[in-house]
Amino acid sequence: MLDDVRGYLAHGLYIDPAGARTLFRDYAESWRAGQVHRPSTAAQAETYLRLHAYPTLGLRPIDSIRRSEVQAWVKALSGEAAPGSVELVYRWVSTIFKAAVGDRLIAASPCVRISLPKRADTEVVPLGVSEVEALVRRSLSLTVP
């Protein structure tokens, strides 16, 4: 056992068992506190994590969360939120797990090969010239007293 630990230390692979038991929410909050984000980005991360990630993952030790559980969480979230929102909150969670790997709390992120909901392709139809001219005329008539 001691030789194993020495080997992991020598190769930079050692994972501290105490750190691995850190709750996902606690680690995510300390990670958020250290990030340099614009206020709107910081607010978005806090909201998405609080509303969508913490209820399911927040009170779990970070090393106990498995890939299959992340996939199940994404599927459940897909029934509540739009595909773009699901992808956004998943990206926050994935980034936090990558940081935990970098901090040597966990050996690998469970956010690998996760299937996200597909976004509906919407066709953008530009306005015609006459419609743009009508908008310009209308906006000019609103600004002139």
N, CA, C and O atoms as a GROMACS GRO file, in nm:
protein
  580
    1MET      N    1   0.082  -0.119   0.000
    1MET     CA    2   0.000   0.000   0.000
    1MET      C    3   0.087   0.126   0.000
    1MET      O    4   0.065   0.216  -0.081
    2LEU      N    5   0.184   0.132   0.089
    2LEU     CA    6   0.272   0.248   0.095
    2LEU      C    7   0.353   0.262  -0.034
    2LEU      O    8   0.376   0.373  -0.081
    3ASP      N    9   0.395   0.148  -0.090
    3ASP     CA   10   0.468   0.153  -0.217
    3ASP      C   11   0.379   0.206  -0.328
    3ASP      O   12   0.426   0.280  -0.415
    4ASP      N   13   0.250   0.169  -0.327
    4ASP     CA   14   0.156   0.221  -0.427
    4ASP      C   15   0.145   0.373  -0.417
    4ASP      O   16   0.150   0.444  -0.518
    5VAL      N   17   0.130   0.423  -0.295
    5VAL     CA   18   0.118   0.567  -0.273
    5VAL      C   19   0.244   0.637  -0.319
    5VAL      O   20   0.237   0.741  -0.384
    6ARG      N   21   0.361   0.582  -0.287
    6ARG     CA   22   0.487   0.642  -0.331
    6ARG      C   23   0.495   0.645  -0.484
    6ARG      O   24   0.541   0.743  -0.543
    7GLY      N   25   0.450   0.538  -0.546
    7GLY     CA   26   0.451   0.533  -0.693
    7GLY      C   27   0.359   0.638  -0.753
    7GLY      O   28   0.396   0.705  -0.849
    8TYR      N   29   0.238   0.652  -0.698
    8TYR     CA   30   0.146   0.754  -0.746
    8TYR      C   31   0.203   0.894  -0.726
    8TYR      O   32   0.190   0.980  -0.814
    9LEU      N   33   0.266   0.916  -0.610
    9LEU     CA   34   0.327   1.046  -0.584
    9LEU      C   35   0.438   1.074  -0.684
    9LEU      O   36   0.448   1.185  -0.736
   10ALA      N   37   0.522   0.975  -0.709
   10ALA     CA   38   0.635   0.993  -0.800
   10ALA      C   39   0.590   1.025  -0.942
   10ALA      O   40   0.658   1.098  -1.014
   11HIS      N   41   0.475   0.971  -0.981
   11HIS     CA   42   0.426   0.992  -1.118
   11HIS      C   43   0.321   1.103  -1.126
   11HIS      O   44   0.262   1.126  -1.232
   12GLY      N   45   0.298   1.172  -1.015
   12GLY     CA   46   0.200   1.281  -1.015
   12GLY      C   47   0.057   1.235  -1.028
   12GLY      O   48  -0.028   1.309  -1.076
   13LEU      N   49   0.029   1.112  -0.985
   13LEU     CA   50  -0.105   1.055  -1.000
   13LEU      C   51  -0.179   1.040  -0.867
   13LEU      O   52  -0.290   0.987  -0.864
   14TYR      N   53  -0.119   1.086  -0.760
   14TYR     CA   54  -0.179   1.065  -0.629
   14TYR      C   55  -0.306   1.148  -0.614
   14TYR      O   56  -0.308   1.267  -0.645
   15ILE      N   57  -0.411   1.083  -0.567
   15ILE     CA   58  -0.537   1.149  -0.536
   15ILE      C   59  -0.557   1.141  -0.386
   15ILE      O   60  -0.557   1.032  -0.328
   16ASP      N   61  -0.573   1.255  -0.322
   16ASP     CA   62  -0.592   1.259  -0.178
   16ASP      C   63  -0.732   1.209  -0.145
   16ASP      O   64  -0.830   1.270  -0.188
   17PRO      N   65  -0.745   1.099  -0.070
   17PRO     CA   66  -0.878   1.046  -0.038
   17PRO      C   67  -0.967   1.146   0.036
   17PRO      O   68  -1.088   1.146   0.015
   18ALA      N   69  -0.909   1.229   0.120
   18ALA     CA   70  -0.990   1.328   0.192
   18ALA      C   71  -1.046   1.431   0.094
   18ALA      O   72  -1.162   1.470   0.107
   19GLY      N   73  -0.967   1.474  -0.001
   19GLY     CA   74  -1.014   1.571  -0.100
   19GLY      C   75  -1.122   1.514  -0.190
   19GLY      O   76  -1.214   1.585  -0.231
   20ALA      N   77  -1.112   1.385  -0.219
   20ALA     CA   78  -1.210   1.320  -0.305
   20ALA      C   79  -1.348   1.314  -0.241
   20ALA      O   80  -1.448   1.300  -0.310
   21ARG      N   81  -1.353   1.324  -0.108
   21ARG     CA   82  -1.482   1.320  -0.038
   21ARG      C   83  -1.547   1.458  -0.030
   21ARG      O   84  -1.655   1.472   0.028
   22THR      N   85  -1.483   1.560  -0.086
   22THR     CA   86  -1.539   1.694  -0.089
   22THR      C   87  -1.672   1.691  -0.163
   22THR      O   88  -1.682   1.630  -0.269
   23LEU      N   89  -1.773   1.755  -0.108
   23LEU     CA   90  -1.903   1.759  -0.174
   23LEU      C   91  -1.892   1.840  -0.303
   23LEU      O   92  -1.820   1.940  -0.309
   24PHE      N   93  -1.965   1.797  -0.405
   24PHE     CA   94  -1.963   1.867  -0.533
   24PHE      C   95  -1.994   2.015  -0.515
   24PHE      O   96  -1.924   2.100  -0.570
   25ARG      N   97  -2.097   2.047  -0.439
   25ARG     CA   98  -2.135   2.187  -0.420
   25ARG      C   99  -2.023   2.267  -0.354
   25ARG      O  100  -1.994   2.378  -0.397
   26ASP      N  101  -1.959   2.211  -0.252
   26ASP     CA  102  -1.852   2.284  -0.184
   26ASP      C  103  -1.736   2.312  -0.280
   26ASP      O  104  -1.681   2.422  -0.281
   27TYR      N  105  -1.700   2.211  -0.359
   27TYR     CA  106  -1.591   2.232  -0.453
   27TYR      C  107  -1.631   2.333  -0.560
   27TYR      O  108  -1.553   2.421  -0.596
   28ALA      N  109  -1.754   2.320  -0.612
   28ALA     CA  110  -1.801   2.411  -0.717
   28ALA      C  111  -1.803   2.555  -0.667
   28ALA      O  112  -1.766   2.646  -0.741
   29GLU      N  113  -1.846   2.576  -0.544
   29GLU     CA  114  -1.850   2.712  -0.490
   29GLU      C  115  -1.709   2.769  -0.471
   29GLU      O  116  -1.686   2.886  -0.498
   30SER      N  117  -1.616   2.686  -0.426
   30SER     CA  118  -1.478   2.736  -0.413
   30SER      C  119  -1.418   2.762  -0.551
   30SER      O  120  -1.341   2.856  -0.569
   31TRP      N  121  -1.453   2.679  -0.649
   31TRP     CA  122  -1.407   2.700  -0.786
   31TRP      C  123  -1.463   2.831  -0.840
   31TRP      O  124  -1.390   2.911  -0.897
   32ARG      N  125  -1.594   2.853  -0.821
   32ARG     CA  126  -1.656   2.977  -0.869
   32ARG      C  127  -1.592   3.100  -0.808
   32ARG      O  128  -1.571   3.200  -0.876
   33ALA      N  129  -1.560   3.093  -0.680
   33ALA     CA  130  -1.501   3.207  -0.610
   33ALA      C  131  -1.365   3.244  -0.669
   33ALA      O  132  -1.324   3.360  -0.660
   34GLY      N  133  -1.296   3.150  -0.728
   34GLY     CA  134  -1.163   3.177  -0.783
   34GLY      C  135  -1.162   3.214  -0.930
   34GLY      O  136  -1.055   3.240  -0.986
   35GLN      N  137  -1.279   3.218  -0.993
   35GLN     CA  138  -1.284   3.247  -1.136
   35GLN      C  139  -1.290   3.396  -1.164
   35GLN      O  140  -1.344   3.473  -1.085
   36VAL      N  141  -1.234   3.435  -1.277
   36VAL     CA  142  -1.239   3.573  -1.322
   36VAL      C  143  -1.344   3.579  -1.432
   36VAL      O  144  -1.317   3.549  -1.548
   37HIS      N  145  -1.464   3.617  -1.392
   37HIS     CA  146  -1.577   3.625  -1.486
   37HIS      C  147  -1.638   3.764  -1.479
   37HIS      O  148  -1.628   3.833  -1.377
   38ARG      N  149  -1.701   3.804  -1.588
   38ARG     CA  150  -1.782   3.926  -1.583
   38ARG      C  151  -1.897   3.900  -1.487
   38ARG      O  152  -1.934   3.785  -1.466
   39PRO      N  153  -1.952   4.004  -1.428
   39PRO     CA  154  -2.062   3.984  -1.333
   39PRO      C  155  -2.179   3.904  -1.392
   39PRO      O  156  -2.238   3.822  -1.322
   40SER      N  157  -2.212   3.928  -1.517
   40SER     CA  158  -2.325   3.855  -1.577
   40SER      C  159  -2.293   3.707  -1.592
   40SER      O  160  -2.381   3.622  -1.574
   41THR      N  161  -2.169   3.674  -1.626
   41THR     CA  162  -2.129   3.533  -1.638
   41THR      C  163  -2.127   3.466  -1.502
   41THR      O  164  -2.172   3.352  -1.488
   42ALA      N  165  -2.077   3.536  -1.402
   42ALA     CA  166  -2.075   3.480  -1.266
   42ALA      C  167  -2.217   3.456  -1.217
   42ALA      O  168  -2.244   3.353  -1.154
   43ALA      N  169  -2.308   3.548  -1.245
   43ALA     CA  170  -2.448   3.532  -1.204
   43ALA      C  171  -2.512   3.414  -1.276
   43ALA      O  172  -2.588   3.338  -1.217
   44GLN      N  173  -2.480   3.399  -1.404
   44GLN     CA  174  -2.534   3.287  -1.481
   44GLN      C  175  -2.487   3.154  -1.424
   44GLN      O  176  -2.566   3.062  -1.406
   45ALA      N  177  -2.359   3.144  -1.395
   45ALA     CA  178  -2.304   3.019  -1.340
   45ALA      C  179  -2.370   2.988  -1.207
   45ALA      O  180  -2.410   2.873  -1.183
   46GLU      N  181  -2.382   3.087  -1.120
   46GLU     CA  182  -2.445   3.065  -0.989
   46GLU      C  183  -2.588   3.016  -1.005
   46GLU      O  184  -2.629   2.921  -0.938
   47THR      N  185  -2.664   3.080  -1.092
   47THR     CA  186  -2.804   3.044  -1.111
   47THR      C  187  -2.819   2.904  -1.168
   47THR      O  188  -2.897   2.824  -1.116
   48TYR      N  189  -2.747   2.874  -1.274
   48TYR     CA  190  -2.758   2.742  -1.336
   48TYR      C  191  -2.718   2.630  -1.241
   48TYR      O  192  -2.784   2.527  -1.233
   49LEU      N  193  -2.609   2.652  -1.168
   49LEU     CA  194  -2.565   2.549  -1.074
   49LEU      C  195  -2.666   2.532  -0.961
   49LEU      O  196  -2.701   2.420  -0.926
   50ARG      N  197  -2.711   2.643  -0.904
   50ARG     CA  198  -2.805   2.637  -0.792
   50ARG      C  199  -2.938   2.572  -0.831
   50ARG      O  200  -2.992   2.491  -0.757
   51LEU      N  201  -2.989   2.607  -0.948
   51LEU     CA  202  -3.120   2.556  -0.989
   51LEU      C  203  -3.115   2.416  -1.049
   51LEU      O  204  -3.209   2.338  -1.031
   52HIS      N  205  -3.007   2.383  -1.119
   52HIS     CA  206  -3.008   2.260  -1.198
   52HIS      C  207  -2.907   2.154  -1.155
   52HIS      O  208  -2.934   2.035  -1.170
   53ALA      N  209  -2.792   2.194  -1.102
   53ALA     CA  210  -2.690   2.094  -1.067
   53ALA      C  211  -2.694   2.058  -0.920
   53ALA      O  212  -2.689   1.940  -0.885
   54TYR      N  213  -2.702   2.157  -0.833
   54TYR     CA  214  -2.694   2.128  -0.690
   54TYR      C  215  -2.806   2.039  -0.636
   54TYR      O  216  -2.780   1.957  -0.549
   55PRO      N  217  -2.929   2.052  -0.685
   55PRO     CA  218  -3.033   1.964  -0.631
   55PRO      C  219  -3.001   1.815  -0.649
   55PRO      O  220  -3.039   1.734  -0.565
   56THR      N  221  -2.934   1.779  -0.756
   56THR     CA  222  -2.902   1.639  -0.783
   56THR      C  223  -2.760   1.602  -0.740
   56THR      O  224  -2.740   1.498  -0.679
   57LEU      N  225  -2.664   1.686  -0.772
   57LEU     CA  226  -2.523   1.653  -0.751
   57LEU      C  227  -2.460   1.721  -0.630
   57LEU      O  228  -2.356   1.676  -0.581
   58GLY      N  229  -2.521   1.826  -0.580
   58GLY     CA  230  -2.459   1.912  -0.482
   58GLY      C  231  -2.412   1.847  -0.354
   58GLY      O  232  -2.303   1.878  -0.306
   59LEU      N  233  -2.490   1.756  -0.298
   59LEU     CA  234  -2.454   1.696  -0.168
   59LEU      C  235  -2.382   1.563  -0.183
   59LEU      O  236  -2.371   1.487  -0.086
   60ARG      N  237  -2.334   1.534  -0.301
   60ARG     CA  238  -2.261   1.410  -0.327
   60ARG      C  239  -2.111   1.436  -0.318
   60ARG      O  240  -2.063   1.539  -0.366
   61PRO      N  241  -2.035   1.342  -0.258
   61PRO     CA  242  -1.889   1.354  -0.265
   61PRO      C  243  -1.847   1.353  -0.412
   61PRO      O  244  -1.900   1.275  -0.491
   62ILE      N  245  -1.753   1.438  -0.446
   62ILE     CA  246  -1.719   1.456  -0.587
   62ILE      C  247  -1.667   1.327  -0.652
   62ILE      O  248  -1.685   1.307  -0.772
   63ASP      N  249  -1.604   1.240  -0.573
   63ASP     CA  250  -1.552   1.115  -0.631
   63ASP      C  251  -1.658   1.007  -0.643
   63ASP      O  252  -1.631   0.901  -0.698
   64SER      N  253  -1.778   1.031  -0.592
   64SER     CA  254  -1.883   0.928  -0.598
   64SER      C  255  -1.973   0.943  -0.719
   64SER      O  256  -2.057   0.857  -0.744
   65ILE      N  257  -1.958   1.050  -0.794
   65ILE     CA  258  -2.046   1.077  -0.909
   65ILE      C  259  -1.991   1.005  -1.031
   65ILE      O  260  -1.877   1.027  -1.071
   66ARG      N  261  -2.073   0.921  -1.089
   66ARG     CA  262  -2.033   0.837  -1.203
   66ARG      C  263  -2.085   0.894  -1.336
   66ARG      O  264  -2.180   0.972  -1.338
   67ARG      N  265  -2.022   0.853  -1.444
   67ARG     CA  266  -2.062   0.897  -1.578
   67ARG      C  267  -2.208   0.865  -1.603
   67ARG      O  268  -2.282   0.949  -1.655
   68SER      N  269  -2.251   0.746  -1.567
   68SER     CA  270  -2.390   0.706  -1.591
   68SER      C  271  -2.488   0.795  -1.513
   68SER      O  272  -2.599   0.820  -1.559
   69GLU      N  273  -2.446   0.843  -1.397
   69GLU     CA  274  -2.532   0.933  -1.319
   69GLU      C  275  -2.539   1.072  -1.383
   69GLU      O  276  -2.644   1.136  -1.381
   70VAL      N  277  -2.427   1.117  -1.439
   70VAL     CA  278  -2.428   1.245  -1.510
   70VAL      C  279  -2.519   1.234  -1.631
   70VAL      O  280  -2.596   1.326  -1.660
   71GLN      N  281  -2.512   1.121  -1.703
   71GLN     CA  282  -2.599   1.103  -1.820
   71GLN      C  283  -2.746   1.101  -1.778
   71GLN      O  284  -2.830   1.162  -1.846
   72ALA      N  285  -2.778   1.033  -1.669
   72ALA     CA  286  -2.916   1.029  -1.620
   72ALA      C  287  -2.963   1.169  -1.578
   72ALA      O  288  -3.078   1.206  -1.602
   73TRP      N  289  -2.874   1.245  -1.516
   73TRP     CA  290  -2.906   1.382  -1.476
   73TRP      C  291  -2.935   1.468  -1.598
   73TRP      O  292  -3.031   1.545  -1.599
   74VAL      N  293  -2.853   1.455  -1.703
   74VAL     CA  294  -2.875   1.531  -1.827
   74VAL      C  295  -3.010   1.493  -1.888
   74VAL      O  296  -3.084   1.579  -1.934
   75LYS      N  297  -3.041   1.364  -1.889
   75LYS     CA  298  -3.169   1.320  -1.946
   75LYS      C  299  -3.286   1.378  -1.868
   75LYS      O  300  -3.382   1.428  -1.927
   76ALA      N  301  -3.279   1.373  -1.736
   76ALA     CA  302  -3.386   1.429  -1.653
   76ALA      C  303  -3.399   1.580  -1.675
   76ALA      O  304  -3.510   1.632  -1.685
   77LEU      N  305  -3.287   1.648  -1.683
   77LEU     CA  306  -3.286   1.792  -1.705
   77LEU      C  307  -3.346   1.826  -1.841
   77LEU      O  308  -3.407   1.932  -1.858
   78SER      N  309  -3.329   1.738  -1.938
   78SER     CA  310  -3.382   1.760  -2.072
   78SER      C  311  -3.534   1.766  -2.073
   78SER      O  312  -3.593   1.828  -2.162
   79GLY      N  313  -3.598   1.704  -1.975
   79GLY     CA  314  -3.743   1.711  -1.965
   79GLY      C  315  -3.792   1.842  -1.905
   79GLY      O  316  -3.910   1.874  -1.914
   80GLU      N  317  -3.703   1.918  -1.844
   80GLU     CA  318  -3.739   2.042  -1.777
   80GLU      C  319  -3.695   2.167  -1.851
   80GLU      O  320  -3.762   2.271  -1.845
   81ALA      N  321  -3.584   2.158  -1.921
   81ALA     CA  322  -3.522   2.278  -1.978
   81ALA      C  323  -3.498   2.260  -2.128
   81ALA      O  324  -3.496   2.149  -2.180
   82ALA      N  325  -3.481   2.372  -2.194
   82ALA     CA  326  -3.452   2.371  -2.338
   82ALA      C  327  -3.313   2.311  -2.362
   82ALA      O  328  -3.227   2.318  -2.275
   83PRO      N  329  -3.292   2.253  -2.480
   83PRO     CA  330  -3.162   2.193  -2.510
   83PRO      C  331  -3.043   2.287  -2.489
   83PRO      O  332  -2.939   2.244  -2.440
   84GLY      N  333  -3.057   2.413  -2.524
   84GLY     CA  334  -2.948   2.508  -2.505
   84GLY      C  335  -2.916   2.529  -2.358
   84GLY      O  336  -2.799   2.542  -2.321
   85SER      N  337  -3.018   2.532  -2.274
   85SER     CA  338  -2.997   2.548  -2.130
   85SER      C  339  -2.933   2.424  -2.071
   85SER      O  340  -2.846   2.433  -1.985
   86VAL      N  341  -2.977   2.307  -2.117
   86VAL     CA  342  -2.918   2.182  -2.069
   86VAL      C  343  -2.770   2.179  -2.104
   86VAL      O  344  -2.686   2.144  -2.020
   87GLU      N  345  -2.738   2.215  -2.226
   87GLU     CA  346  -2.598   2.216  -2.267
   87GLU      C  347  -2.517   2.315  -2.184
   87GLU      O  348  -2.404   2.284  -2.144
   88LEU      N  349  -2.572   2.431  -2.158
   88LEU     CA  350  -2.500   2.532  -2.082
   88LEU      C  351  -2.471   2.486  -1.940
   88LEU      O  352  -2.358   2.498  -1.893
   89VAL      N  353  -2.571   2.433  -1.870
   89VAL     CA  354  -2.547   2.388  -1.732
   89VAL      C  355  -2.454   2.268  -1.731
   89VAL      O  356  -2.372   2.254  -1.640
   90TYR      N  357  -2.466   2.180  -1.831
   90TYR     CA  358  -2.374   2.067  -1.840
   90TYR      C  359  -2.230   2.117  -1.858
   90TYR      O  360  -2.139   2.062  -1.797
   91ARG      N  361  -2.210   2.220  -1.939
   91ARG     CA  362  -2.074   2.273  -1.962
   91ARG      C  363  -2.016   2.328  -1.831
   91ARG      O  364  -1.897   2.312  -1.805
   92TRP      N  365  -2.097   2.394  -1.749
   92TRP     CA  366  -2.049   2.442  -1.620
   92TRP      C  367  -2.006   2.324  -1.533
   92TRP      O  368  -1.898   2.325  -1.474
   93VAL      N  369  -2.091   2.222  -1.526
   93VAL     CA  370  -2.060   2.104  -1.444
   93VAL      C  371  -1.935   2.034  -1.495
   93VAL      O  372  -1.848   1.995  -1.417
   94SER      N  373  -1.925   2.018  -1.625
   94SER     CA  374  -1.809   1.953  -1.685
   94SER      C  375  -1.680   2.030  -1.655
   94SER      O  376  -1.577   1.970  -1.625
   95THR      N  377  -1.687   2.161  -1.663
   95THR     CA  378  -1.570   2.244  -1.633
   95THR      C  379  -1.527   2.228  -1.488
   95THR      O  380  -1.408   2.224  -1.459
   96ILE      N  381  -1.623   2.219  -1.398
   96ILE     CA  382  -1.592   2.200  -1.256
   96ILE      C  383  -1.526   2.065  -1.233
   96ILE      O  384  -1.429   2.056  -1.157
   97PHE      N  385  -1.576   1.961  -1.298
   97PHE     CA  386  -1.512   1.830  -1.284
   97PHE      C  387  -1.370   1.830  -1.342
   97PHE      O  388  -1.281   1.767  -1.286
   98LYS      N  389  -1.348   1.899  -1.454
   98LYS     CA  390  -1.213   1.908  -1.510
   98LYS      C  391  -1.119   1.980  -1.413
   98LYS      O  392  -1.003   1.942  -1.399
   99ALA      N  393  -1.170   2.082  -1.347
   99ALA     CA  394  -1.089   2.152  -1.248
   99ALA      C  395  -1.056   2.060  -1.130
   99ALA      O  396  -0.946   2.066  -1.076
  100ALA      N  397  -1.152   1.977  -1.091
  100ALA     CA  398  -1.128   1.883  -0.980
  100ALA      C  399  -1.021   1.781  -1.018
  100ALA      O  400  -0.942   1.738  -0.934
  101VAL      N  401  -1.018   1.741  -1.145
  101VAL     CA  402  -0.910   1.652  -1.193
  101VAL      C  403  -0.777   1.726  -1.183
  101VAL      O  404  -0.678   1.671  -1.136
  102GLY      N  405  -0.774   1.851  -1.228
  102GLY     CA  406  -0.652   1.931  -1.221
  102GLY      C  407  -0.603   1.954  -1.079
  102GLY      O  408  -0.483   1.964  -1.054
  103ASP      N  409  -0.698   1.962  -0.986
  103ASP     CA  410  -0.664   1.980  -0.845
  103ASP      C  411  -0.636   1.848  -0.774
  103ASP      O  412  -0.612   1.845  -0.654
  104ARG      N  413  -0.640   1.741  -0.849
  104ARG     CA  414  -0.612   1.606  -0.798
  104ARG      C  415  -0.711   1.561  -0.689
  104ARG      O  416  -0.675   1.488  -0.597
  105LEU      N  417  -0.837   1.605  -0.703
  105LEU     CA  418  -0.942   1.555  -0.614
  105LEU      C  419  -0.998   1.423  -0.667
  105LEU      O  420  -1.038   1.335  -0.591
  106ILE      N  421  -1.000   1.412  -0.800
  106ILE     CA  422  -1.049   1.291  -0.866
  106ILE      C  423  -0.952   1.255  -0.978
  106ILE      O  424  -0.882   1.342  -1.032
  107ALA      N  425  -0.949   1.128  -1.012
  107ALA     CA  426  -0.856   1.083  -1.115
  107ALA      C  427  -0.905   1.116  -1.256
  107ALA      O  428  -0.825   1.144  -1.346
  108ALA      N  429  -1.038   1.113  -1.276
  108ALA     CA  430  -1.094   1.138  -1.408
  108ALA      C  431  -1.232   1.201  -1.393
  108ALA      O  432  -1.301   1.178  -1.294
  109SER      N  433  -1.270   1.277  -1.491
  109SER     CA  434  -1.401   1.342  -1.490
  109SER      C  435  -1.508   1.242  -1.535
  109SER      O  436  -1.485   1.164  -1.627
  110PRO      N  437  -1.625   1.245  -1.470
  110PRO     CA  438  -1.735   1.161  -1.516
  110PRO      C  439  -1.807   1.221  -1.638
  110PRO      O  440  -1.900   1.161  -1.691
  111CYS      N  441  -1.765   1.337  -1.680
  111CYS     CA  442  -1.830   1.406  -1.792
  111CYS      C  443  -1.763   1.371  -1.924
  111CYS      O  444  -1.711   1.458  -1.994
  112VAL      N  445  -1.764   1.243  -1.957
  112VAL     CA  446  -1.708   1.197  -2.085
  112VAL      C  447  -1.816   1.119  -2.159
  112VAL      O  448  -1.892   1.042  -2.100
  113ARG      N  449  -1.820   1.140  -2.290
  113ARG     CA  450  -1.917   1.071  -2.375
  113ARG      C  451  -2.061   1.087  -2.324
  113ARG      O  452  -2.137   0.991  -2.320
  114ILE      N  453  -2.095   1.208  -2.286
  114ILE     CA  454  -2.230   1.238  -2.240
  114ILE      C  455  -2.310   1.286  -2.360
  114ILE      O  456  -2.268   1.378  -2.431
  115SER      N  457  -2.425   1.225  -2.383
  115SER     CA  458  -2.514   1.266  -2.493
  115SER      C  459  -2.602   1.380  -2.446
  115SER      O  460  -2.673   1.369  -2.346
  116LEU      N  461  -2.597   1.489  -2.518
  116LEU     CA  462  -2.679   1.606  -2.487
  116LEU      C  463  -2.799   1.610  -2.581
  116LEU      O  464  -2.793   1.555  -2.691
  117PRO      N  465  -2.907   1.675  -2.538
  117PRO     CA  466  -3.024   1.684  -2.628
  117PRO      C  467  -2.989   1.765  -2.752
  117PRO      O  468  -2.909   1.858  -2.747
  118LYS      N  469  -3.051   1.729  -2.861
  118LYS     CA  470  -3.027   1.799  -2.987
  118LYS      C  471  -3.109   1.927  -2.991
  118LYS      O  472  -3.225   1.931  -2.950
  119ARG      N  473  -3.046   2.030  -3.041
  119ARG     CA  474  -3.117   2.156  -3.062
  119ARG      C  475  -3.194   2.146  -3.193
  119ARG      O  476  -3.145   2.090  -3.291
  120ALA      N  477  -3.313   2.200  -3.194
  120ALA     CA  478  -3.392   2.200  -3.317
  120ALA      C  479  -3.330   2.300  -3.414
  120ALA      O  480  -3.302   2.415  -3.378
  121ASP      N  481  -3.308   2.255  -3.536
  121ASP     CA  482  -3.256   2.346  -3.637
  121ASP      C  483  -3.370   2.437  -3.682
  121ASP      O  484  -3.474   2.391  -3.729
  122THR      N  485  -3.350   2.566  -3.667
  122THR     CA  486  -3.449   2.661  -3.712
  122THR      C  487  -3.392   2.738  -3.829
  122THR      O  488  -3.278   2.784  -3.826
  123GLU      N  489  -3.472   2.750  -3.930
  123GLU     CA  490  -3.428   2.821  -4.049
  123GLU      C  491  -3.448   2.970  -4.029
  123GLU      O  492  -3.556   3.014  -3.990
  124VAL      N  493  -3.344   3.045  -4.056
  124VAL     CA  494  -3.351   3.190  -4.046
  124VAL      C  495  -3.392   3.243  -4.183
  124VAL      O  496  -3.325   3.220  -4.284
  125VAL      N  497  -3.504   3.315  -4.184
  125VAL     CA  498  -3.553   3.372  -4.309
  125VAL      C  499  -3.537   3.524  -4.299
  125VAL      O  500  -3.606   3.589  -4.221
  126PRO      N  501  -3.446   3.579  -4.377
  126PRO     CA  502  -3.423   3.724  -4.369
  126PRO      C  503  -3.543   3.801  -4.424
  126PRO      O  504  -3.618   3.752  -4.508
  127LEU      N  505  -3.558   3.923  -4.374
  127LEU     CA  506  -3.664   4.010  -4.423
  127LEU      C  507  -3.633   4.051  -4.567
  127LEU      O  508  -3.517   4.060  -4.607
  128GLY      N  509  -3.737   4.074  -4.642
  128GLY     CA  510  -3.720   4.125  -4.778
  128GLY      C  511  -3.690   4.274  -4.776
  128GLY      O  512  -3.705   4.339  -4.672
  129VAL      N  513  -3.648   4.326  -4.889
  129VAL     CA  514  -3.611   4.467  -4.900
  129VAL      C  515  -3.729   4.556  -4.863
  129VAL      O  516  -3.713   4.653  -4.788
  130SER      N  517  -3.847   4.524  -4.913
  130SER     CA  518  -3.963   4.609  -4.885
  130SER      C  519  -3.998   4.607  -4.736
  130SER      O  520  -4.042   4.708  -4.682
  131GLU      N  521  -3.978   4.494  -4.670
  131GLU     CA  522  -4.006   4.485  -4.526
  131GLU      C  523  -3.906   4.568  -4.445
  131GLU      O  524  -3.943   4.632  -4.347
  132VAL      N  525  -3.780   4.566  -4.487
  132VAL     CA  526  -3.678   4.647  -4.419
  132VAL      C  527  -3.707   4.795  -4.440
  132VAL      O  528  -3.696   4.874  -4.347
  133GLU      N  529  -3.744   4.833  -4.561
  133GLU     CA  530  -3.777   4.974  -4.589
  133GLU      C  531  -3.896   5.018  -4.505
  133GLU      O  532  -3.897   5.131  -4.455
  134ALA      N  533  -3.996   4.932  -4.488
  134ALA     CA  534  -4.113   4.966  -4.407
  134ALA      C  535  -4.072   4.984  -4.260
  134ALA      O  536  -4.122   5.074  -4.193
  135LEU      N  537  -3.984   4.900  -4.212
  135LEU     CA  538  -3.936   4.916  -4.074
  135LEU      C  539  -3.862   5.047  -4.055
  135LEU      O  540  -3.878   5.115  -3.954
  136VAL      N  541  -3.780   5.084  -4.154
  136VAL     CA  542  -3.705   5.210  -4.146
  136VAL      C  543  -3.801   5.327  -4.145
  136VAL      O  544  -3.786   5.420  -4.066
  137ARG      N  545  -3.900   5.324  -4.235
  137ARG     CA  546  -3.999   5.432  -4.239
  137ARG      C  547  -4.074   5.443  -4.106
  137ARG      O  548  -4.095   5.554  -4.056
  138ARG      N  549  -4.112   5.330  -4.050
  138ARG     CA  550  -4.186   5.329  -3.923
  138ARG      C  551  -4.098   5.382  -3.810
  138ARG      O  552  -4.145   5.459  -3.726
  139SER      N  553  -3.971   5.342  -3.807
  139SER     CA  554  -3.883   5.390  -3.698
  139SER      C  555  -3.855   5.539  -3.713
  139SER      O  556  -3.844   5.610  -3.613
  140LEU      N  557  -3.845   5.587  -3.836
  140LEU     CA  558  -3.823   5.731  -3.858
  140LEU      C  559  -3.946   5.811  -3.818
  140LEU      O  560  -3.934   5.922  -3.765
  141SER      N  561  -4.062   5.757  -3.843
  141SER     CA  562  -4.185   5.831  -3.806
  141SER      C  563  -4.204   5.833  -3.655
  141SER      O  564  -4.270   5.922  -3.602
  142LEU      N  565  -4.147   5.737  -3.584
  142LEU     CA  566  -4.157   5.734  -3.439
  142LEU      C  567  -4.060   5.831  -3.373
  142LEU      O  568  -4.085   5.878  -3.262
  143THR      N  569  -3.949   5.861  -3.440
  143THR     CA  570  -3.847   5.947  -3.380
  143THR      C  571  -3.864   6.093  -3.415
  143THR      O  572  -3.810   6.179  -3.345
  144VAL      N  573  -3.938   6.124  -3.520
  144VAL     CA  574  -3.957   6.263  -3.561
  144VAL      C  575  -4.087   6.314  -3.495
  144VAL      O  576  -4.192   6.253  -3.510
  145PRO      N  577  -4.078   6.430  -3.421
  145PRO     CA  578  -4.199   6.482  -3.357
  145PRO      C  579  -4.295   6.545  -3.452
  145PRO      O  580  -4.401   6.593  -3.411
   0.00000   0.00000   0.00000
